[in-house]
Amino acid sequence: MTAQNADVDTLRRLIFGRATCRAYLSDPVPEDVIRSIADVARGTASWCNTQPWDLVVTSGESTGWFRDALMEQARQHPALDSDFPFPEEYRGVYLDRRRRSGLQLYEALGIARGDKERRNAQSFENFRLFGAPHVAIVTVPQELGTYGAVDAGGFVGTFLLSAQAHGVATTPQAALAMQSGFIRRYFGMPEGRKVVCGISFGYADTAHPVNGYRTERAGVDDFLRLV
């Protein structure tokens, strides 16, 4: 096997081996591992090399304090307060994929189709950070607009793969951006920083059934057009 083939195999294994974690062990990730994950992710490409991302990462008691405050905020103020517009609606194949993903999640947890209470409780797990011992809040400067957010998306993807390579599970969470104003105030961020998402992370509880299912992926021919 050539070195190039080995690299492709490693990348494929990392990408397809990673999945969103929804149940964590309480064990913290050592600080040197967190720094190493971020050190790899800093190599992400960005428009004009602006590198607009900024991370606030919680550990230990700070995660617990933030978790409690966030859950209370979400209970008392459930209205959407995001810095970036959420999708207006899902249509066609995007709606189909979203529905299928949700059904797989509920099937893994034994939640019946009509059990709205348990579905809502599972959705609220986002604000409990799924029990993760850490969360990273990803922000970008307001003045860089859409492309600053695009660059941050690239950084998030690299961060997830870097974490996977370090044996650390991750949960990218747009749900946290629903409370952008609160998060900015809680961490003392300036108004000019816009919240893109959160990434809860730690070591997966592999015995939990919620971590036993995998979402489907479209085939190459479903999205690739060679001209």
Backbone torsions as a table, in degrees:
resi	resn	phi	psi	omega
1	MET	NA	132.5	178.5
2	THR	-75.3	163.1	178.3
3	ALA	-61.9	-36.8	179.0
4	GLN	-64.2	-45.0	178.5
5	ASN	-62.3	-37.8	178.6
6	ALA	-64.2	-40.1	178.1
7	ASP	-63.3	-43.6	179.2
8	VAL	-62.5	-43.6	-179.7
9	ASP	-63.4	-40.8	178.9
10	THR	-64.5	-44.8	179.9
11	LEU	-63.5	-43.6	178.9
12	ARG	-61.7	-42.0	179.7
13	ARG	-63.4	-40.5	179.6
14	LEU	-67.4	-45.0	-177.0
15	ILE	-66.4	-49.5	-176.1
16	PHE	-83.7	-11.7	175.2
17	GLY	-85.6	-19.1	-180.0
18	ARG	-81.5	142.0	174.7
19	ALA	-146.8	155.5	177.7
20	THR	-66.4	124.6	-179.8
21	CYS	-89.2	135.3	179.8
22	ARG	-125.7	14.6	173.4
23	ALA	-157.5	127.1	-173.9
24	TYR	-120.6	154.7	165.9
25	LEU	-78.3	161.3	-178.5
26	SER	-82.0	-10.0	-176.5
27	ASP	-60.1	128.4	179.1
28	PRO	-76.0	155.7	173.2
29	VAL	-87.1	128.0	-180.0
30	PRO	-56.9	147.5	-176.8
31	GLU	-60.0	-37.4	-179.1
32	ASP	-66.4	-30.4	176.7
33	VAL	-71.3	-41.9	177.3
34	ILE	-59.3	-44.6	179.6
35	ARG	-64.7	-36.8	178.9
36	SER	-67.9	-39.6	176.3
37	ILE	-59.1	-48.1	-179.5
38	ALA	-66.8	-33.6	-179.2
39	ASP	-64.7	-37.7	175.7
40	VAL	-69.5	-43.6	-176.1
41	ALA	-64.8	-24.7	-178.1
42	ARG	-66.4	-12.9	177.4
43	GLY	-80.0	2.4	179.8
44	THR	-58.7	138.7	176.6
45	ALA	-69.5	150.0	177.0
46	SER	-150.5	156.8	-178.8
47	TRP	-58.7	121.3	179.2
48	CYS	55.7	24.6	179.8
49	ASN	57.1	34.0	-179.2
50	THR	-70.9	-26.9	179.5
51	GLN	47.2	60.8	-168.5
52	PRO	-78.1	-8.0	-174.9
53	TRP	-72.3	150.1	174.1
54	ASP	-140.3	141.0	-177.1
55	LEU	-120.7	135.7	164.4
56	VAL	-114.9	121.2	-176.4
57	VAL	-118.4	128.9	178.9
58	THR	-97.6	152.4	176.2
59	SER	-146.6	154.0	173.3
60	GLY	57.5	-131.7	-177.2
61	GLU	-62.2	-31.9	-178.1
62	SER	-63.8	-33.0	175.8
63	THR	-67.0	-44.8	179.7
64	GLY	-61.8	-42.9	179.3
65	TRP	-64.1	-44.6	179.2
66	PHE	-65.2	-43.4	179.9
67	ARG	-56.4	-49.1	-179.1
68	ASP	-62.1	-43.9	-179.5
69	ALA	-65.9	-40.6	-178.9
70	LEU	-66.2	-43.1	179.2
71	MET	-62.6	-42.0	179.0
72	GLU	-65.0	-41.7	177.7
73	GLN	-60.2	-45.7	-178.2
74	ALA	-65.6	-33.8	177.5
75	ARG	-70.4	-43.5	-175.2
76	GLN	-81.7	-28.6	-175.6
77	HIS	-136.0	73.4	-175.7
78	PRO	-75.9	-9.2	-177.7
79	ALA	-63.8	146.7	-178.9
80	LEU	-64.5	127.7	177.3
81	ASP	-137.1	71.9	-174.6
82	SER	-107.7	153.3	177.4
83	ASP	-83.5	-21.0	178.4
84	PHE	-123.2	142.9	-178.1
85	PRO	-61.6	135.7	172.5
86	PHE	-82.5	159.9	179.2
87	PRO	-54.8	136.8	177.9
88	GLU	-70.0	-39.4	176.7
89	GLU	-166.2	165.9	175.5
90	TYR	-112.4	135.7	-179.1
91	ARG	-130.8	160.6	171.5
92	GLY	53.8	-132.0	-174.9
93	VAL	-65.1	-28.6	179.7
94	TYR	-69.0	-38.9	175.5
95	LEU	-66.8	-41.0	179.4
96	ASP	-61.1	-45.0	-179.4
97	ARG	-65.5	-40.7	179.8
98	ARG	-63.4	-44.1	179.8
99	ARG	-63.4	-44.4	-178.9
100	ARG	-62.4	-41.2	178.5
101	SER	-61.6	-44.0	178.6
102	GLY	-63.8	-41.7	179.4
103	LEU	-63.3	-40.1	178.1
104	GLN	-62.6	-41.3	178.4
105	LEU	-61.5	-49.3	-177.7
106	TYR	-66.5	-36.0	177.3
107	GLU	-63.7	-40.7	179.7
108	ALA	-63.1	-31.9	-177.9
109	LEU	-95.9	-1.9	-179.2
110	GLY	69.5	31.7	179.3
111	ILE	-93.4	121.6	-178.3
112	ALA	-67.8	153.2	-176.7
113	ARG	-54.7	-38.8	-176.4
114	GLY	-94.4	6.8	-177.0
115	ASP	-85.2	80.5	-175.7
116	LYS	-64.4	-35.6	-177.4
117	GLU	-63.2	-45.7	-179.8
118	ARG	-71.1	-33.6	176.8
119	ARG	-63.9	-43.8	178.7
120	ASN	-64.6	-38.6	179.0
121	ALA	-64.1	-39.9	178.4
122	GLN	-67.2	-38.3	177.3
123	SER	-63.0	-37.5	-178.8
124	PHE	-68.1	-18.1	176.6
125	GLU	-56.5	-24.6	175.1
126	ASN	-54.1	-42.2	-176.3
127	PHE	-80.5	-14.2	171.1
128	ARG	-88.5	1.0	-179.8
129	LEU	61.6	23.5	-179.8
130	PHE	54.7	25.0	178.6
131	GLY	78.5	11.8	-177.7
132	ALA	-68.3	147.2	178.5
133	PRO	-80.4	-8.7	-179.0
134	HIS	-142.5	152.5	168.4
135	VAL	-142.2	139.3	174.8
136	ALA	-108.4	129.1	175.7
137	ILE	-100.7	122.2	-176.2
138	VAL	-101.6	124.2	179.1
139	THR	-130.1	160.5	175.9
140	VAL	-136.9	159.3	177.3
141	PRO	-73.2	138.5	-176.7
142	GLN	-56.5	-38.2	-171.3
143	GLU	-69.3	-15.0	179.1
144	LEU	-86.2	-5.8	170.5
145	GLY	56.2	-144.5	-174.1
146	THR	-58.7	-41.9	-174.8
147	TYR	-73.7	-24.3	170.7
148	GLY	-64.3	-40.2	178.1
149	ALA	-68.6	-38.0	176.9
150	VAL	-61.1	-45.3	177.6
151	ASP	-59.6	-41.5	179.4
152	ALA	-63.9	-35.4	176.3
153	GLY	-61.7	-40.5	175.7
154	GLY	-62.2	-40.8	178.7
155	PHE	-63.6	-42.5	179.3
156	VAL	-59.2	-46.1	179.3
157	GLY	-59.1	-42.5	179.1
158	THR	-68.1	-38.8	178.2
159	PHE	-60.5	-42.6	-179.5
160	LEU	-63.0	-43.4	-179.6
161	LEU	-69.9	-37.3	176.3
162	SER	-62.1	-43.9	177.6
163	ALA	-60.9	-43.1	178.5
164	GLN	-58.9	-41.6	179.0
165	ALA	-64.9	-27.0	178.5
166	HIS	-89.7	3.1	-179.3
167	GLY	77.9	21.3	-177.3
168	VAL	-109.9	131.3	179.8
169	ALA	-84.2	154.8	-175.6
170	THR	-139.5	157.3	174.6
171	THR	-137.4	96.3	174.5
172	PRO	-70.2	129.8	-170.0
173	GLN	-131.1	101.1	170.2
174	ALA	-68.2	-23.6	-178.3
175	ALA	-56.7	-34.1	-179.2
176	LEU	-66.5	-29.1	178.3
177	ALA	-67.5	-12.8	174.4
178	MET	-66.0	-16.6	179.4
179	GLN	-120.3	43.6	-174.3
180	SER	-59.6	-45.7	-178.8
181	GLY	-60.9	-44.9	178.4
182	PHE	-62.0	-45.5	-178.7
183	ILE	-61.7	-41.7	179.6
184	ARG	-62.5	-43.6	179.2
185	ARG	-67.3	-41.5	-176.0
186	TYR	-61.0	-42.8	-177.1
187	PHE	-95.5	5.6	177.3
188	GLY	66.5	34.2	178.6
189	MET	-79.7	147.1	176.5
190	PRO	-70.0	156.3	-180.0
191	GLU	-58.7	-26.5	-178.6
192	GLY	-72.3	-10.4	176.2
193	ARG	-93.3	130.8	-179.0
194	LYS	-110.5	133.5	-176.9
195	VAL	-79.6	122.4	178.5
196	VAL	-89.2	-50.3	-178.7
197	CYS	-171.7	178.2	169.8
198	GLY	-117.0	158.8	173.3
199	ILE	-131.6	103.0	172.7
200	SER	-77.1	143.8	-178.9
201	PHE	-154.9	161.0	-177.6
202	GLY	164.0	-152.1	179.4
203	TYR	-104.7	130.2	-173.5
204	ALA	-68.8	142.4	168.7
205	ASP	-84.7	91.9	-173.7
206	THR	-70.2	-15.0	179.7
207	ALA	-82.9	-14.1	-178.0
208	HIS	-77.3	133.3	-177.4
209	PRO	-61.7	-25.5	-178.4
210	VAL	-65.4	-22.7	179.7
211	ASN	-93.6	8.7	-176.5
212	GLY	-97.3	-5.5	-178.7
213	TYR	-108.7	158.5	179.7
214	ARG	-131.3	138.3	177.0
215	THR	-75.2	159.1	-179.9
216	GLU	-85.3	159.5	176.5
217	ARG	-125.5	140.0	176.9
218	ALA	-65.4	152.5	176.1
219	GLY	-75.5	161.5	-179.2
220	VAL	-55.2	-42.6	-176.7
221	ASP	-68.9	-11.3	178.2
222	ASP	-77.7	-18.9	-177.8
223	PHE	-134.1	-10.2	-177.0
224	LEU	-99.0	128.9	176.1
225	ARG	-125.4	110.9	178.4
226	LEU	-92.6	127.3	-177.0
227	VAL	-125.2	NA	NA
